[in-house]
């Protein structure tokens, strides 16, 4: 099985697009309002019935963006308009709660990324890049919604962890 994408629900689509494009280096591929059609069809990405079923709300709609990295990672951003999205409290986004807690991405030159992230004002979990035995080096930081993003650079002898 191969990873396809991660969906991140956001309270501010434009700010999140800027984060993924400008800081993380992703390219904006698609930006659209959903639903984009009344019924399924060859040109409909998400029809009205699917939106209502997925969001469990009548007349639901959302703003969506899809971004990609040059290596093929995909990030889907959703800013629900109906129902309105509420920001998850930071205290519920940590390891003490169940669910997916971090998005891990491999990078080249982790020290440069650490400098870029901290210079942009994002809060990091530690004030340093840490080593994980001989497997590689890493750090975790928090995006504008409080989600944890772990950047990882594998050591040269850990090619299977890349």
C-alpha positions as CSV (number, residue, x, y, z in Angstrom):
1,X,0.0,0.0,0.0
2,X,1.2,3.5,-0.8
3,X,0.3,6.8,1.0
4,X,-2.0,8.9,-1.1
5,X,-2.9,12.1,0.8
6,X,-3.7,13.7,4.2
7,X,-6.8,15.9,4.6
8,X,-6.5,18.8,7.0
9,X,-9.6,20.7,8.1
10,X,-8.8,24.3,8.5
11,X,-10.6,27.5,9.8
12,X,-8.7,29.6,7.2
13,X,-8.1,28.1,3.8
14,X,-6.0,31.0,2.4
15,X,-3.7,31.0,5.4
16,X,-3.3,27.2,5.2
17,X,-2.5,27.4,1.4
18,X,0.1,30.0,2.2
19,X,1.7,27.7,4.9
20,X,1.9,24.7,2.6
21,X,2.9,26.6,-0.5
22,X,5.3,29.2,0.9
23,X,6.9,27.5,3.9
24,X,6.7,23.8,2.9
25,X,7.2,24.2,-0.8
26,X,4.1,22.5,-2.1
27,X,2.3,23.6,-5.3
28,X,-1.3,24.5,-5.4
29,X,-3.0,22.1,-7.9
30,X,-6.7,22.6,-7.3
31,X,-8.9,25.2,-5.5
32,X,-12.6,24.8,-5.7
33,X,-15.9,25.1,-3.9
34,X,-17.7,21.9,-3.1
35,X,-20.1,20.5,-4.0
36,X,-19.2,21.1,-7.6
37,X,-22.2,19.4,-9.2
38,X,-25.8,18.3,-8.3
39,X,-25.1,14.6,-9.1
40,X,-22.2,12.2,-9.8
41,X,-20.6,12.5,-13.2
42,X,-17.4,12.3,-15.1
43,X,-16.5,15.9,-14.4
44,X,-18.0,16.2,-10.8
45,X,-15.4,15.9,-8.1
46,X,-17.9,15.8,-5.2
47,X,-21.7,16.0,-5.7
48,X,-24.3,17.5,-3.3
49,X,-25.5,14.1,-2.0
50,X,-21.9,13.0,-1.1
51,X,-21.2,16.3,0.6
52,X,-24.4,16.1,2.7
53,X,-23.6,12.4,3.6
54,X,-19.9,13.1,4.4
55,X,-20.6,16.3,6.5
56,X,-23.8,14.9,8.0
57,X,-25.5,18.2,7.2
58,X,-28.1,19.3,4.7
59,X,-26.9,21.8,2.1
60,X,-23.3,21.4,3.2
61,X,-20.6,23.1,1.3
62,X,-16.9,23.6,1.7
63,X,-13.9,25.4,0.1
64,X,-11.2,22.9,-0.9
65,X,-7.6,23.0,-2.1
66,X,-5.2,20.2,-3.1
67,X,-1.5,20.8,-3.0
68,X,1.4,18.5,-4.0
69,X,5.1,18.3,-3.3
70,X,7.6,17.7,-6.0
71,X,8.0,14.2,-4.6
72,X,4.3,13.4,-4.9
73,X,2.9,13.9,-1.4
74,X,-0.6,15.3,-1.5
75,X,-2.3,17.6,1.1
76,X,-6.0,18.2,0.9
77,X,-7.3,21.3,2.7
78,X,-11.0,21.7,3.6
79,X,-12.6,24.8,5.1
80,X,-16.2,23.8,5.7
81,X,-18.7,26.6,5.3
82,X,-21.8,24.7,6.3
83,X,-21.5,23.3,8.9
84,X,-19.0,25.9,10.1
85,X,-15.7,24.5,11.3
86,X,-14.5,25.0,14.9
87,X,-10.8,25.0,15.7
88,X,-9.8,22.0,17.8
89,X,-8.4,23.2,21.1
90,X,-4.6,22.8,21.2
91,X,-4.9,20.5,24.3
92,X,-6.8,18.0,22.2
93,X,-4.1,17.9,19.5
94,X,-1.4,16.2,21.5
95,X,-0.3,12.6,22.1
96,X,-2.6,12.2,25.1
97,X,-5.7,12.1,22.8
98,X,-6.6,9.3,20.3
99,X,-6.5,9.9,16.6
100,X,-3.9,10.9,14.1
101,X,-1.5,13.3,15.9
102,X,1.2,14.2,13.5
103,X,2.0,14.4,9.8
104,X,5.6,13.2,9.1
105,X,7.4,14.3,6.1
106,X,11.0,13.5,4.9
107,X,13.2,16.4,4.0
108,X,16.8,17.0,2.8
109,X,18.8,19.4,4.9
110,X,16.7,19.4,8.1
111,X,18.8,22.1,9.7
112,X,17.8,24.5,6.9
113,X,14.1,23.6,7.4
114,X,14.5,24.1,11.2
115,X,15.9,27.6,10.5
116,X,13.1,28.4,8.0
117,X,10.3,27.2,10.3
118,X,11.6,29.1,13.3
119,X,12.3,32.2,11.3
120,X,8.7,32.2,10.0
121,X,7.6,32.2,13.7
122,X,6.1,28.7,14.0
123,X,6.4,27.2,17.5
124,X,8.5,24.0,17.7
125,X,8.1,21.2,20.2
126,X,11.8,21.5,21.1
127,X,14.3,24.3,20.4
128,X,16.6,21.9,18.6
129,X,16.7,19.2,16.0
130,X,17.1,15.8,17.7
131,X,18.7,12.5,16.8
132,X,16.8,9.2,16.9
133,X,19.7,6.8,17.6
134,X,21.5,6.3,14.2
135,X,18.2,6.3,12.2
136,X,18.1,10.1,11.5
137,X,17.3,13.5,12.8
138,X,14.0,15.2,13.3
139,X,11.9,18.0,14.9
140,X,8.2,18.7,15.4
141,X,6.5,22.0,14.9
142,X,2.9,23.3,15.0
143,X,1.0,24.8,12.0
144,X,-1.5,27.7,12.3
145,X,-4.2,25.3,13.4
146,X,-2.0,23.7,16.1
147,X,-1.4,20.4,14.2
148,X,1.9,18.7,14.8
149,X,4.1,18.3,11.7
150,X,7.3,16.2,12.1
151,X,10.1,16.7,9.6
152,X,12.5,13.8,9.3
153,X,15.9,13.4,7.6
154,X,17.1,9.8,7.5
155,X,20.7,9.1,8.0
156,X,22.6,7.8,5.0
157,X,22.6,4.2,6.4
158,X,18.9,4.1,7.0
159,X,17.7,4.2,3.4
160,X,14.7,1.9,4.2
161,X,13.3,4.6,6.6
162,X,13.2,7.3,3.9
